[in-house]
């Protein structure tokens, strides 16, 4: 008769296998990735951000501009200059059914 191995997570444990709490050093890595807050916004970057704030089609253009502006957009979120709710409504591409792909690009 085969014995079944006990699960490492007992039914009375409050932890779930999908619960994730980032460690402090992981948070610092994310923050370091978007450092350089003193850098001026270049006019081309400004144009890209403006396009993303007013358009979501063609999707290929939205996706490539999203990638190009990632560092600046993430910096504004991390620094707290933009609220998350405002950020989500600011860019129409995020409202698109495929908008999650844009967010996935940033992470």
Buried (B, 14 or more C-beta within 10 A) or exposed (E): EEEEEEEEEEEEEEEEEEEEEEEEEEEEEEEEEBEEEEEEEEEEBEEBBEBBEEBBEEEEBBBEBBEBBBBBBBBBBBEEEBEEEEEEEBBBBBEBEEBEBBEEEBE
